Amino acid sequence: MTESLIIAIDGSAGSGKSTLAAALAERLGLATLDTGSTYRAMTAAVLNEDLDPANNAATAAFAQAAAIDDLDGTVINAVNYSDELRTAEVNSAVSLVAANPLVRQVLVSWQRSWVALRRGGIVEGRDIGTVVFPDATVKVFLTARSSERARRRPEEGLASIERRDELDSKRESSPLARADDAMEIDTTDRPVSDIVDLVVASIPKQIHGD
């Protein structure tokens, strides 16, 4: 690759973002970042501090003062929250924390620094192509049937998934949305290898060097 390559993958919960990111990383040799995990880790940290996730001022102040690791964003103030990302408590509170504009400022800045440090990468989330990296090399927006998304996330359940999707789509700050120039792909019955081929084929040749 002769230039920085940033692939933005957005989509609802259970649409296949992490699966596609991992497959693309193996094909292209790029690092991957799950931005959803950064919001989940921050939520777990907020709960660990006995803060009310609905208290925007307290949550923002905590996030602004927090020390976040430069590996994957799940170690905050030297506490590793990677095992708490999918707990019921975090599932219930993460949309509140993620809707906080000041928390988003902190984490978007960290996410951009993560990519700058690596001079590119595959970044997945819900506002990557619209807010975090609006000039990403390639933008993908994934969808899938609700029943399939629930099957992929049995620990969360369909009701929780649909609740988060609604909250994230309607929030004022950086809502879940497809960028105008993103490829929209339904992953329900499509092999991951086909999607990888489609994404790789859309990378400008001067960047991936083919």
N, CA, C and O of each residue as an XYZ file, in Angstrom:
840
protein
N       0.830     -1.187      0.000
C       0.000      0.000      0.000
C       0.872      1.247      0.000
O       1.835      1.342      0.762
N       0.532      2.200     -0.856
C       1.341      3.394     -0.993
C       0.762      4.573     -0.232
O       1.469      5.556     -0.009
N      -0.498      4.511      0.174
C      -1.139      5.567      0.937
C      -1.894      4.938      2.100
O      -2.136      3.731      2.120
N      -2.265      5.777      3.075
C      -3.057      5.278      4.192
C      -4.395      4.764      3.688
O      -5.066      5.407      2.880
N      -4.763      3.600      4.180
C      -6.033      2.987      3.798
C      -6.917      2.911      5.028
O      -6.567      2.263      6.014
N      -8.065      3.575      4.971
C      -9.038      3.530      6.060
C     -10.331      2.950      5.506
O     -10.919      3.489      4.569
N     -10.760      1.850      6.096
C     -12.024      1.233      5.716
C     -13.005      1.430      6.859
O     -12.769      0.964      7.974
N     -14.102      2.118      6.586
C     -15.130      2.393      7.587
C     -16.277      1.405      7.417
O     -16.872      1.304      6.344
N     -16.577      0.681      8.484
C     -17.678     -0.288      8.459
C     -18.710      0.136      9.491
O     -18.429      0.148     10.689
N     -19.898      0.483      9.029
C     -20.994      0.858      9.914
C     -22.143     -0.130      9.762
O     -22.201     -0.905      8.808
N     -23.054     -0.080     10.728
C     -24.216     -0.951     10.651
C     -24.805     -1.210     12.021
O     -24.203     -0.887     13.045
N     -25.971     -1.789     12.025
C     -26.675     -2.075     13.269
C     -26.052     -3.258     13.990
O     -25.203     -3.953     13.430
N     -26.466     -3.489     15.220
C     -25.938     -4.586     16.031
C     -26.230     -5.928     15.373
O     -27.355     -6.185     14.946
N     -25.212     -6.780     15.294
C     -25.399     -8.107     14.730
C     -25.431     -8.157     13.217
O     -25.786     -9.182     12.634
N     -25.059     -7.048     12.570
C     -25.100     -7.032     11.099
C     -23.867     -7.663     10.471
O     -23.823     -7.871      9.258
N     -22.857     -7.969     11.294
C     -21.672     -8.644     10.772
C     -20.444     -7.771     10.669
O     -19.505     -8.116      9.951
N     -20.425     -6.655     11.361
C     -19.303     -5.717     11.257
C     -17.985     -6.352     11.700
O     -16.979     -6.262     10.997
N     -17.997     -6.992     12.870
C     -16.751     -7.577     13.394
C     -16.260     -8.724     12.530
O     -15.055     -8.881     12.328
N     -17.180     -9.524     12.023
C     -16.805    -10.647     11.157
C     -16.149    -10.134      9.884
O     -15.118    -10.654      9.458
N     -16.747     -9.115      9.278
C     -16.172     -8.546      8.059
C     -14.834     -7.881      8.350
O     -13.890     -8.030      7.574
N     -14.742     -7.157      9.445
C     -13.483     -6.476      9.788
C     -12.356     -7.481      9.956
O     -11.246     -7.259      9.472
N     -12.636     -8.591     10.644
C     -11.607     -9.611     10.859
C     -11.173    -10.236      9.542
O      -9.984    -10.469      9.327
N     -12.123    -10.506      8.666
C     -11.794    -11.117      7.374
C     -10.997    -10.164      6.500
O     -10.063    -10.581      5.815
N     -11.358     -8.892      6.519
C     -10.611     -7.896      5.750
C      -9.207     -7.716      6.316
O      -8.247     -7.547      5.563
N      -9.087     -7.751      7.622
C      -7.777     -7.608      8.252
C      -6.849     -8.729      7.831
O      -5.665     -8.507      7.578
N      -7.394     -9.942      7.757
C      -6.580    -11.083      7.333
C      -6.154    -10.937      5.876
O      -5.026    -11.279      5.521
N      -7.048    -10.433      5.035
C      -6.740    -10.270      3.611
C      -5.739     -9.131      3.381
O      -4.831     -9.255      2.559
N      -5.910     -8.027      4.107
C      -5.149     -6.816      3.811
C      -3.997     -6.551      4.767
O      -3.152     -5.698      4.496
N      -3.954     -7.270      5.879
C      -2.885     -7.057      6.840
C      -3.006     -5.744      7.596
O      -1.997     -5.135      7.954
N      -4.231     -5.307      7.838
C      -4.471     -4.060      8.556
C      -4.954     -4.332      9.976
O      -5.516     -5.390     10.255
N      -4.731     -3.370     10.874
C      -5.257     -3.456     12.229
C      -6.741     -3.104     12.215
O      -7.199     -2.369     11.341
N      -7.491     -3.628     13.181
C      -8.919     -3.355     13.267
C      -9.267     -2.709     14.599
O      -8.633     -2.974     15.620
N     -10.280     -1.862     14.570
C     -10.774     -1.224     15.780
C     -12.284     -1.326     15.828
O     -12.976     -0.884     14.911
N     -12.796     -1.916     16.910
C     -14.233     -1.978     17.166
C     -14.577     -0.797     18.064
O     -14.356     -0.851     19.273
N     -15.116      0.265     17.483
C     -15.393      1.458     18.294
C     -16.518      1.206     19.282
O     -16.592      1.868     20.317
N     -17.395      0.256     18.978
C     -18.444     -0.080     19.929
C     -17.868     -0.551     21.252
O     -18.425     -0.276     22.315
N     -16.754     -1.261     21.183
C     -16.111     -1.727     22.411
C     -15.571     -0.569     23.235
O     -15.518     -0.655     24.461
N     -15.167      0.516     22.575
C     -14.676      1.664     23.335
C     -15.813      2.314     24.121
O     -15.615      2.757     25.252
N     -17.005      2.371     23.519
C     -18.153      2.913     24.241
C     -18.610      1.955     25.338
O     -19.033      2.391     26.409
N     -18.527      0.670     25.076
C     -18.904     -0.308     26.099
C     -17.928     -0.273     27.273
O     -18.333     -0.353     28.432
N     -16.644     -0.154     26.959
C     -15.656     -0.076     28.030
C     -15.863      1.181     28.868
O     -15.768      1.137     30.094
N     -16.145      2.301     28.205
C     -16.401      3.533     28.944
C     -17.653      3.383     29.807
O     -17.694      3.876     30.935
N     -18.661      2.712     29.285
C     -19.883      2.469     30.060
C     -19.584      1.610     31.282
O     -20.054      1.902     32.382
N     -18.803      0.552     31.087
C     -18.429     -0.306     32.211
C     -17.652      0.478     33.256
O     -17.840      0.272     34.455
N     -16.784      1.372     32.814
C     -16.002      2.190     33.743
C     -16.896      3.153     34.511
O     -16.715      3.364     35.710
N     -17.858      3.734     33.809
C     -18.816      4.642     34.460
C     -19.591      3.889     35.544
O     -19.748      4.387     36.659
N     -20.066      2.704     35.218
C     -20.800      1.893     36.189
C     -19.902      1.490     37.353
O     -20.339      1.450     38.502
N     -18.651      1.194     37.045
C     -17.700      0.805     38.088
C     -17.450      1.936     39.084
O     -17.119      1.701     40.246
N     -17.617      3.169     38.601
C     -17.437      4.341     39.462
C     -18.730      4.724     40.173
O     -18.792      5.742     40.863
N     -19.775      3.889     39.998
C     -21.094      4.158     40.595
C     -21.685      5.475     40.123
O     -22.402      6.149     40.862
N     -21.378      5.832     38.889
C     -21.975      7.017     38.285
C     -23.256      6.635     37.566
O     -23.400      5.500     37.113
N     -24.177      7.562     37.460
C     -25.435      7.342     36.749
C     -25.199      7.618     35.265
O     -24.890      8.753     34.904
N     -25.336      6.614     34.394
C     -25.100      6.834     32.961
C     -25.987      7.926     32.366
O     -25.649      8.519     31.342
N     -27.121      8.186     33.011
C     -28.029      9.224     32.516
C     -27.608     10.623     32.953
O     -28.165     11.616     32.485
N     -26.626     10.701     33.848
C     -26.116     11.999     34.301
C     -25.038     12.444     33.324
O     -23.872     12.074     33.460
N     -25.431     13.226     32.353
C     -24.511     13.604     31.283
C     -23.287     14.353     31.784
O     -22.178     14.120     31.302
N     -23.472     15.241     32.735
C     -22.357     16.051     33.212
C     -21.320     15.190     33.920
O     -20.123     15.324     33.666
N     -21.773     14.303     34.809
C     -20.848     13.447     35.555
C     -20.152     12.460     34.635
O     -18.952     12.219     34.767
N     -20.905     11.890     33.702
C     -20.322     10.925     32.762
C     -19.301     11.602     31.857
O     -18.236     11.045     31.592
N     -19.623     12.797     31.384
C     -18.690     13.532     30.522
C     -17.420     13.896     31.270
O     -16.320     13.767     30.732
N     -17.565     14.349     32.506
C     -16.391     14.726     33.291
C     -15.489     13.522     33.514
O     -14.264     13.635     33.457
N     -16.096     12.372     33.766
C     -15.303     11.152     33.947
C     -14.553     10.806     32.665
O     -13.355     10.526     32.704
N     -15.255     10.824     31.524
C     -14.635     10.467     30.243
C     -13.503     11.418     29.891
O     -12.460     10.987     29.398
N     -13.697     12.707     30.140
C     -12.688     13.696     29.788
C     -11.411     13.549     30.608
O     -10.328     13.923     30.159
N     -11.547     13.004     31.807
C     -10.372     12.838     32.670
C      -9.763     11.442     32.564
O      -8.708     11.181     33.143
N     -10.414     10.552     31.836
C      -9.999      9.152     31.800
C      -8.732      8.945     30.967
O      -8.514      9.619     29.959
N      -7.913      8.007     31.409
C      -6.738      7.567     30.647
C      -7.125      6.300     29.895
O      -7.453      5.285     30.510
N      -7.086      6.355     28.571
C      -7.518      5.244     27.726
C      -6.294      4.628     27.056
O      -5.455      5.346     26.511
N      -6.191      3.310     27.095
C      -5.033      2.643     26.488
C      -5.017      2.857     24.986
O      -6.043      3.191     24.393
N      -3.853      2.665     24.362
C      -3.754      2.881     22.919
C      -3.803      1.580     22.120
O      -3.454      1.562     20.940
N      -4.239      0.480     22.767
C      -4.330     -0.792     22.057
C      -5.702     -0.979     21.426
O      -5.823     -1.045     20.203
N      -6.748     -1.065     22.270
C      -8.093     -1.223     21.715
C      -9.142     -0.434     22.480
O     -10.335     -0.553     22.202
N      -8.704      0.371     23.442
C      -9.627      1.244     24.144
C     -10.442      0.593     25.244
O     -11.385      1.202     25.749
N     -10.103     -0.630     25.627
C     -10.886     -1.302     26.662
C     -10.229     -1.243     28.032
O     -10.789     -1.737     29.011
N      -9.058     -0.648     28.111
C      -8.398     -0.439     29.405
C      -8.499      1.046     29.738
O      -7.925      1.890     29.049
N      -9.230      1.348     30.793
C      -9.480      2.734     31.177
C      -9.027      2.936     32.614
O      -9.424      2.205     33.522
N      -8.196      3.936     32.795
C      -7.608      4.202     34.121
C      -6.964      2.944     34.698
O      -7.089      2.645     35.885
N      -6.272      2.218     33.818
C      -5.509      1.010     34.177
C      -6.388     -0.175     34.579
O      -5.881     -1.156     35.123
N      -7.695     -0.100     34.321
C      -8.597     -1.225     34.599
C      -9.036     -1.828     33.269
O      -9.513     -1.114     32.386
N      -8.874     -3.140     33.128
C      -9.241     -3.834     31.897
C     -10.708     -4.244     31.964
O     -11.093     -5.055     32.806
N     -11.519     -3.685     31.080
C     -12.951     -3.966     31.064
C     -13.361     -4.926     29.950
O     -14.550     -5.062     29.663
N     -12.397     -5.588     29.322
C     -12.710     -6.430     28.160
C     -13.670     -7.566     28.489
O     -14.396     -8.026     27.607
N     -13.692     -8.030     29.745
C     -14.595     -9.121     30.113
C     -15.978     -8.636     30.519
O     -16.853     -9.449     30.819
N     -16.188     -7.329     30.535
C     -17.469     -6.780     30.976
C     -18.253     -6.114     29.849
O     -19.302     -5.518     30.095
N     -17.761     -6.210     28.629
C     -18.359     -5.459     27.531
C     -19.771     -5.903     27.183
O     -20.566     -5.093     26.707
N     -20.101     -7.173     27.409
C     -21.391     -7.707     26.994
C     -22.298     -8.063     28.166
O     -23.237     -8.842     28.000
N     -22.039     -7.514     29.335
C     -22.900     -7.797     30.475
C     -24.257     -7.129     30.270
O     -24.390     -6.194     29.480
N     -25.260     -7.623     30.991
C     -26.602     -7.048     30.889
C     -26.604     -5.591     31.307
O     -27.324     -4.773     30.736
N     -25.787     -5.269     32.315
C     -25.738     -3.893     32.801
C     -25.193     -2.957     31.732
O     -25.722     -1.864     31.527
N     -24.142     -3.383     31.056
C     -23.569     -2.563     29.990
C     -24.529     -2.488     28.808
O     -24.698     -1.420     28.220
N     -25.158     -3.605     28.451
C     -26.132     -3.595     27.359
C     -27.228     -2.561     27.597
O     -27.672     -1.889     26.666
N     -27.659     -2.441     28.849
C     -28.758     -1.528     29.181
C     -28.335     -0.068     29.188
O     -29.144      0.822     28.925
N     -27.049      0.177     29.496
C     -26.609      1.560     29.698
C     -25.801      2.148     28.554
O     -25.636      3.366     28.486
N     -25.295      1.316     27.658
C     -24.337      1.813     26.671
C     -24.921      2.875     25.748
O     -24.215      3.806     25.361
N     -26.195      2.754     25.387
C     -26.777      3.757     24.491
C     -26.865      5.118     25.164
O     -26.755      6.146     24.496
N     -27.066      5.138     26.497
C     -27.088      6.410     27.219
C     -25.719      7.073     27.189
O     -25.609      8.274     26.940
N     -24.683      6.293     27.443
C     -23.324      6.837     27.443
C     -22.926      7.261     26.031
O     -22.319      8.315     25.841
N     -23.267      6.443     25.052
C     -22.882      6.737     23.672
C     -23.617      7.954     23.113
O     -23.156      8.565     22.149
N     -24.753      8.310     23.708
C     -25.510      9.472     23.234
C     -24.993     10.778     23.822
O     -25.423     11.855     23.410
N     -24.080     10.696     24.775
C     -23.547     11.889     25.429
C     -22.554     12.575     24.487
O     -21.510     11.996     24.187
N     -22.845     13.780     24.015
C     -21.972     14.435     23.026
C     -20.532     14.614     23.488
O     -19.607     14.481     22.687
N     -20.330     14.915     24.769
C     -18.973     15.135     25.259
C     -18.200     13.821     25.378
O     -16.988     13.791     25.163
N     -18.892     12.743     25.717
C     -18.245     11.427     25.718
C     -17.841     11.068     24.296
O     -16.753     10.540     24.065
N     -18.717     11.357     23.353
C     -18.406     11.061     21.951
C     -17.195     11.873     21.484
O     -16.359     11.360     20.740
N     -17.097     13.114     21.908
C     -15.927     13.923     21.536
C     -14.641     13.254     22.000
O     -13.668     13.167     21.251
N     -14.648     12.788     23.231
C     -13.465     12.133     23.795
C     -13.107     10.887     22.993
O     -11.953     10.694     22.611
N     -14.101     10.046     22.742
C     -13.809      8.768     22.099
C     -13.545      8.910     20.606
O     -12.736      8.163     20.056
N     -14.202      9.844     19.943
C     -13.905     10.073     18.521
C     -12.469     10.567     18.367
O     -11.759     10.141     17.456
N     -12.047     11.450     19.241
C     -10.660     11.929     19.200
C      -9.690     10.773     19.415
O      -8.674     10.672     18.729
N     -10.006      9.907     20.365
C      -9.147      8.752     20.622
C      -9.122      7.820     19.410
O      -8.063      7.313     19.039
N     -10.290      7.592     18.789
C     -10.371      6.710     17.623
C      -9.546      7.254     16.458
O      -8.876      6.491     15.762
N      -9.591      8.540     16.247
C      -8.790      9.142     15.175
C      -7.299      9.022     15.478
O      -6.495      8.796     14.574
N      -6.936      9.171     16.734
C      -5.534      9.024     17.124
C      -5.066      7.595     16.913
O      -3.931      7.360     16.499
N      -5.948      6.637     17.201
C      -5.631      5.212     17.007
C      -5.267      4.949     15.548
O      -4.278      4.273     15.266
N      -6.056      5.476     14.631
C      -5.803      5.277     13.204
C      -4.556      6.027     12.763
O      -3.758      5.503     11.987
N      -4.385      7.245     13.250
C      -3.199      8.027     12.875
C      -1.920      7.321     13.317
O      -0.929      7.315     12.587
N      -1.939      6.734     14.498
C      -0.769      6.025     15.013
C      -0.394      4.864     14.114
O       0.786      4.550     13.953
N      -1.404      4.221     13.523
C      -1.176      3.044     12.679
C      -1.153      3.381     11.195
O      -0.921      2.507     10.359
N      -1.393      4.647     10.868
C      -1.414      5.114      9.474
C      -2.433      4.329      8.643
O      -2.151      3.922      7.516
N      -3.602      4.128      9.210
C      -4.672      3.433      8.518
C      -5.260      2.346      9.385
O      -4.796      2.104     10.500
N      -6.287      1.690      8.867
C      -6.894      0.594      9.602
C      -8.319      0.359      9.159
O      -8.868      1.083      8.329
N      -8.906     -0.685      9.745
C     -10.303     -1.035      9.501
C     -11.063     -0.672     10.774
O     -10.792     -1.219     11.843
N     -12.008      0.245     10.653
C     -12.706      0.768     11.823
C     -14.196      0.481     11.687
O     -14.817      0.813     10.677
N     -14.758     -0.141     12.716
C     -16.176     -0.476     12.669
C     -16.945      0.236     13.769
O     -16.424      0.476     14.858
N     -18.191      0.567     13.467
C     -19.015      1.234     14.458
C     -20.359      1.637     13.896
O     -20.969      0.906     13.115
N     -20.824      2.836     14.312
C     -22.141      3.291     13.892
C     -22.114      4.693     13.283
O     -23.108      5.159     12.726
N     -20.968      5.354     13.395
C     -20.859      6.704     12.812
C     -19.492      6.901     12.166
O     -19.013      8.029     12.051
N     -18.868      5.813     11.746
C     -17.490      5.913     11.251
C     -17.443      6.643      9.909
O     -16.644      7.562      9.732
N     -18.280      6.246      8.978
C     -18.265      6.865      7.663
C     -18.907      8.235      7.612
O     -18.659      9.002      6.681
N     -19.739      8.557      8.609
C     -20.431      9.845      8.615
C     -19.737     10.891      9.470
O     -19.776     12.077      9.142
N     -19.091     10.466     10.582
C     -18.532     11.431     11.537
C     -17.047     11.209     11.801
O     -16.249     12.137     11.672
N     -16.677     10.001     12.166
C     -15.304      9.757     12.605
C     -14.331      9.881     11.442
O     -13.320     10.576     11.541
N     -14.641      9.204     10.335
C     -13.788      9.275      9.143
C     -14.647      9.506      7.898
O     -14.848      8.593      7.098
N     -15.153     10.738      7.740
C     -15.993     11.019      6.571
C     -15.231     10.932      5.253
O     -15.843     10.847      4.188
N     -13.891     10.954      5.316
C     -13.075     10.838      4.109
C     -12.404      9.470      4.015
O     -11.369      9.332      3.363
N     -12.981      8.464      4.657
C     -12.421      7.110      4.600
C     -12.292      6.640      3.154
O     -13.081      7.021      2.290
N     -11.298      5.818      2.912
C     -11.054      5.307      1.562
C     -12.245      4.532      1.032
O     -12.673      4.721     -0.107
N     -12.774      3.655      1.876
C     -13.930      2.827      1.525
C     -14.920      2.871      2.682
O     -14.534      2.771      3.847
N     -16.198      3.020      2.350
C     -17.245      3.020      3.370
C     -18.252      1.911      3.076
O     -18.719      1.747      1.949
N     -18.566      1.166      4.117
C     -19.505      0.058      3.983
C     -20.565      0.191      5.063
O     -20.246      0.499      6.212
N     -21.816     -0.037      4.707
C     -22.903     -0.036      5.686
C     -23.602     -1.388      5.600
O     -24.183     -1.740      4.574
N     -23.534     -2.143      6.705
C     -24.071     -3.493      6.721
C     -25.464     -3.544      7.341
O     -25.764     -2.827      8.295
N     -26.300     -4.401      6.781
C     -27.623     -4.666      7.327
C     -27.823     -6.180      7.380
O     -27.056     -6.936      6.783
N     -28.845     -6.608      8.090
C     -29.229     -8.021      8.134
C     -30.635     -8.102      8.715
O     -31.075     -7.199      9.426
N     -31.330     -9.183      8.410
C     -32.666     -9.371      8.969
C     -32.602     -9.426     10.495
O     -31.620     -9.892     11.074
N     -33.655     -8.948     11.122
C     -33.685     -8.918     12.589
C     -33.498    -10.301     13.195
O     -32.789    -10.457     14.188
N     -34.127    -11.293     12.604
C     -34.023    -12.654     13.138
C     -32.586    -13.167     13.062
O     -32.128    -13.882     13.954
N     -31.885    -12.802     12.006
C     -30.499    -13.227     11.854
C     -29.598    -12.479     12.837
O     -28.668    -13.059     13.397
N     -29.871    -11.215     13.042
C     -29.066    -10.451     13.996
C     -29.245    -10.986     15.416
O     -28.293    -11.028     16.195
N     -30.465    -11.391     15.746
C     -30.717    -11.974     17.062
C     -30.005    -13.311     17.210
O     -29.510    -13.640     18.288
N     -29.954    -14.080     16.129
C     -29.253    -15.375     16.176
C     -27.767    -15.163     16.428
O     -27.133    -15.957     17.123
N     -27.212    -14.101     15.870
C     -25.791    -13.818     16.037
C     -25.470    -13.240     17.417
O     -24.323    -13.292     17.862
N     -26.467    -12.697     18.083
C     -26.266    -12.087     19.400
C     -27.202    -12.723     20.439
O     -28.012    -12.020     21.043
N     -27.102    -14.033     20.654
C     -28.041    -14.698     21.576
C     -27.932    -14.203     23.008
O     -28.899    -14.267     23.768
N     -26.755    -13.709     23.378
C     -26.576    -13.242     24.751
C     -27.306    -11.930     25.012
O     -27.512    -11.549     26.165
N     -27.695    -11.242     23.945
C     -28.361     -9.951     24.102
C     -29.852    -10.041     23.843
O     -30.647     -9.474     24.592
N     -30.240    -10.746     22.793
C     -31.656    -10.892     22.483
C     -32.161     -9.818     21.539
O     -31.629     -8.710     21.484
N     -33.209    -10.175     20.793
C     -33.730     -9.294     19.757
C     -34.270     -7.987     20.326
O     -34.036     -6.921     19.755
N     -34.993     -8.056     21.450
C     -35.592     -6.839     22.008
C     -34.525     -5.814     22.372
O     -34.685     -4.623     22.103
N     -33.428     -6.281     22.989
C     -32.351     -5.377     23.365
C     -31.657     -4.795     22.141
O     -31.330     -3.608     22.111
N     -31.433     -5.632     21.132
C     -30.795     -5.177     19.901
C     -31.621     -4.089     19.233
O     -31.093     -3.044     18.854
N     -32.921     -4.337     19.090
C     -33.790     -3.380     18.413
C     -33.937     -2.089     19.229
O     -34.064     -1.004     18.663
N     -33.920     -2.214     20.562
C     -33.988     -1.023     21.407
C     -32.752     -0.153     21.190
O     -32.869      1.063     21.037
N     -31.569     -0.769     21.176
C     -30.343      0.004     20.977
C     -30.310      0.620     19.587
O     -29.889      1.765     19.423
N     -30.752     -0.134     18.588
C     -30.760      0.411     17.230
C     -31.639      1.654     17.142
O     -31.279      2.641     16.500
N     -32.798      1.591     17.797
C     -33.706      2.735     17.757
C     -33.106      3.934     18.475
O     -33.146      5.054     17.966
N     -32.545      3.695     19.667
C     -31.930      4.787     20.419
C     -30.759      5.392     19.653
O     -30.615      6.613     19.594
N     -29.925      4.538     19.067
C     -28.738      5.025     18.366
C     -29.096      5.745     17.066
O     -28.386      6.656     16.641
N     -30.193      5.335     16.439
C     -30.607      5.979     15.189
C     -31.243      7.348     15.439
O     -31.206      8.225     14.576
N     -31.826      7.520     16.625
C     -32.559      8.749     16.918
C     -31.779      9.747     17.773
O     -32.238     10.870     17.984
N     -30.605      9.349     18.265
C     -29.862     10.269     19.124
C     -29.436     11.504     18.322
O     -29.230     11.430     17.110
N     -29.310     12.624     19.011
C     -28.955     13.870     18.344
C     -27.496     13.902     17.922
O     -27.164     14.461     16.877
N     -26.625     13.309     18.724
C     -25.189     13.353     18.446
C     -24.740     12.107     17.688
O     -24.792     10.997     18.217
N     -24.304     12.297     16.456
C     -23.735     11.216     15.631
C     -24.617      9.978     15.581
O     -24.187      8.906     16.008
N     -25.841     10.095     15.069
C     -26.725      8.930     15.036
C     -26.236      7.860     14.061
O     -25.458      8.137     13.148
N     -26.711      6.631     14.278
C     -26.452      5.541     13.345
C     -27.084      5.907     12.005
O     -28.297      6.104     11.927
N     -26.279      5.998     10.957
C     -26.782      6.388      9.642
C     -25.813      5.921      8.569
O     -24.617      5.771      8.820
N     -26.331      5.698      7.390
C     -25.487      5.309      6.254
C     -24.969      6.561      5.565
O     -25.741      7.459      5.228
N     -23.667      6.617      5.358
C     -23.084      7.716      4.588
C     -23.582      7.639      3.149
O     -23.819      6.551      2.622
N     -23.738      8.786      2.528
C     -24.271      8.823      1.162
C     -23.417      8.014      0.187
O     -23.930      7.446     -0.777
N     -22.106      7.967      0.447
C     -21.211      7.272     -0.478
C     -20.792      5.891      0.029
O     -19.780      5.348     -0.415
N     -21.565      5.322      0.954
C     -21.253      3.985      1.470
C     -21.959      2.903      0.673
O     -23.087      3.087      0.215
N     -21.282      1.767      0.513
C     -21.915      0.597     -0.075
C     -22.803     -0.048      0.982
O     -22.326     -0.364      2.071
N     -24.067     -0.246      0.686
C     -24.969     -0.926      1.620
C     -25.067     -2.396      1.238
O     -25.392     -2.729      0.098
N     -24.787     -3.266      2.188
C     -24.738     -4.704      1.909
C     -25.554     -5.452      2.947
O     -25.338     -5.286      4.148
N     -26.487     -6.270      2.495
C     -27.257     -7.150      3.380
C     -26.461     -8.435      3.563
O     -26.211     -9.157      2.598
N     -26.065     -8.719      4.789
C     -25.196     -9.862      5.070
C     -25.965    -11.126      5.444
O     -25.352    -12.154      5.734
N     -27.284    -11.069      5.443
C     -28.096    -12.172      5.973
C     -27.723    -13.513      5.358
O     -27.434    -14.463      6.085
N     -27.724    -13.604      4.053
C     -27.461    -14.881      3.385
C     -26.253    -14.814      2.470
O     -26.133    -15.612      1.540
N     -25.362    -13.875      2.723
C     -24.230    -13.679      1.820
C     -22.945    -14.136      2.475
O     -22.661    -13.727      3.600
N     -22.161    -14.965      1.819
C     -20.885    -15.419      2.394
C     -19.939    -14.254      2.657
O     -19.868    -13.307      1.874
N     -19.217    -14.335      3.766
C     -18.285    -13.270      4.126
C     -17.237    -13.082      3.035
O     -16.833    -11.956      2.746
N     -16.797    -14.180      2.430
C     -15.766    -14.085      1.392
C     -16.232    -13.236      0.214
O     -15.433    -12.516     -0.385
N     -17.519    -13.315     -0.121
C     -18.052    -12.494     -1.214
C     -18.002    -11.011     -0.860
O     -17.672    -10.173     -1.699
N     -18.333    -10.699      0.387
C     -18.330     -9.303      0.821
C     -16.905     -8.767      0.854
O     -16.656     -7.627      0.462
N     -15.973     -9.591      1.321
C     -14.566     -9.183      1.333
C     -14.102     -8.865     -0.080
O     -13.456     -7.842     -0.310
N     -14.430     -9.737     -1.026
C     -14.041     -9.499     -2.419
C     -14.611     -8.180     -2.931
O     -13.932     -7.434     -3.637
N     -15.859     -7.898     -2.572
C     -16.517     -6.673     -3.024
C     -15.819     -5.441     -2.456
O     -15.590     -4.465     -3.170
N     -15.480     -5.493     -1.166
C     -14.828     -4.352     -0.530
C     -13.425     -4.153     -1.097
O     -13.042     -3.030     -1.425
N     -12.671     -5.220     -1.211
C     -11.301     -5.117     -1.736
C     -11.309     -4.571     -3.158
O     -10.442     -3.779     -3.528
N     -12.276     -4.989     -3.946
C     -12.354     -4.516     -5.333
C     -12.650     -3.028     -5.417
O     -12.368     -2.394     -6.434
N     -13.219     -2.464     -4.349
C     -13.561     -1.032     -4.368
C     -12.419     -0.134     -3.900
O     -12.528      1.091     -3.964
N     -11.315     -0.738     -3.425
C     -10.172      0.052     -2.976
C      -9.416      0.585     -4.195
O      -9.071     -0.192     -5.085
N      -9.154      1.875     -4.253
C      -8.404      2.419     -5.404
C      -7.066      1.695     -5.586
O      -6.369      1.413     -4.611
N      -6.723      1.404     -6.811
C      -5.529      0.629     -7.086
C      -4.254      1.319     -6.601
O      -3.302      0.650     -6.201
N      -4.230      2.641     -6.635
C      -3.015      3.315     -6.210
C      -2.775      3.176     -4.708
O      -1.679      3.450     -4.220
N      -3.819      2.743     -3.972
C      -3.660      2.563     -2.529
C      -3.312      1.131     -2.176
O      -2.383      0.895     -1.404
N      -4.063      0.143     -2.743
C      -3.735     -1.230     -2.362
C      -2.664     -1.852     -3.242
O      -2.190     -2.951     -2.953
N      -2.281     -1.177     -4.296
C      -1.094     -1.591     -5.041
C      -1.300     -2.727     -6.024
O      -0.315     -3.271     -6.523
N      -2.539     -3.113     -6.329
C      -2.755     -4.182     -7.302
C      -2.585     -3.661     -8.724
O      -2.730     -4.421     -9.681
